[in-house]
Amino acid sequence: MARQLFGQFLDQEIDRDTLIGRLQEMELQLQADAGDESEEDDFVVQTLRIRIFGGDTAGVSIREIEQDLQDLSHPNAQILMRGIAFGLAEDELEVHFE
């Protein structure tokens, strides 16, 4: 689903706010599902980390994506968008829930 969202964003079918909102919804659903399955007493909040391309070892959070895409003319936004395009084209974009 994340790949589809990023593709729609790059194709300008959805805007930044829609992209971020849907990624947050995905994260909340995964957190709810993980909470249902967890039987441990300690509560650890897991979040989405999105590895944009193969060399991206740390990945980025939804919040980092939101910040970088605030001003699409800013170099950080341009770098992120190129990375997303490359990751989608090379089938390297991955979503991790950790």
MOLINTA-V840434 format. One record per residue. N is the residue number from 1. SS is DSSP state (hx for helix, st for strand, lp for the rest). PSI is psi as a letter, one per 20 degrees, with the letter a starting at -180 (999 if undefined). NEAR is the number of other C-alpha atoms within 10 Angstrom. Layout:
n = <N,N>
ss = <SS,SS>
psi = <PSI,PSI>
near = <NEAR,NEAR>
This chain:
n = <1,2,3,4,5,6,7,8,9,10,11,12,13,14,15,16,17,18,19,20,21,22,23,24,25,26,27,28,29,30,31,32,33,34,35,36,37,38,39,40,41,42,43,44,45,46,47,48,49,50,51,52,53,54,55,56,57,58,59,60,61,62,63,64,65,66,67,68,69,70,71,72,73,74,75,76,77,78,79,80,81,82,83,84,85,86,87,88,89,90,91,92,93,94,95,96,97,98>
ss = <lp,hx,hx,hx,hx,hx,hx,hx,hx,hx,lp,lp,lp,lp,lp,hx,hx,hx,hx,hx,hx,hx,hx,hx,hx,hx,hx,hx,hx,hx,hx,hx,hx,hx,hx,hx,hx,lp,lp,lp,lp,lp,lp,lp,lp,lp,lp,st,st,st,st,lp,lp,lp,lp,lp,lp,lp,lp,st,lp,hx,hx,hx,hx,hx,hx,hx,lp,lp,lp,lp,lp,lp,hx,hx,hx,hx,hx,hx,hx,hx,hx,hx,hx,hx,hx,hx,hx,lp,lp,lp,lp,st,st,st,st,lp>
psi = <h,g,g,g,g,h,g,h,g,h,j,k,h,q,r,g,h,g,g,g,g,h,h,g,g,g,g,h,g,h,g,g,g,h,h,h,i,p,j,q,h,p,o,p,p,q,r,p,p,o,o,g,r,h,i,n,h,h,r,q,r,g,g,h,g,g,g,h,j,g,o,i,i,q,h,g,g,g,g,g,h,g,g,g,g,g,h,g,h,j,l,i,p,q,p,q,o,999>
near = <10,15,17,10,17,22,17,14,18,16,10,10,12,14,13,17,13,13,20,18,14,15,19,16,12,15,18,15,12,16,19,12,11,15,15,9,9,12,9,8,6,7,9,12,9,15,16,21,18,20,21,26,20,14,10,14,10,10,18,17,17,18,12,11,18,16,12,18,21,13,12,14,9,11,12,16,18,15,14,17,20,14,17,22,18,16,20,18,12,11,13,17,22,16,17,13,12,10>
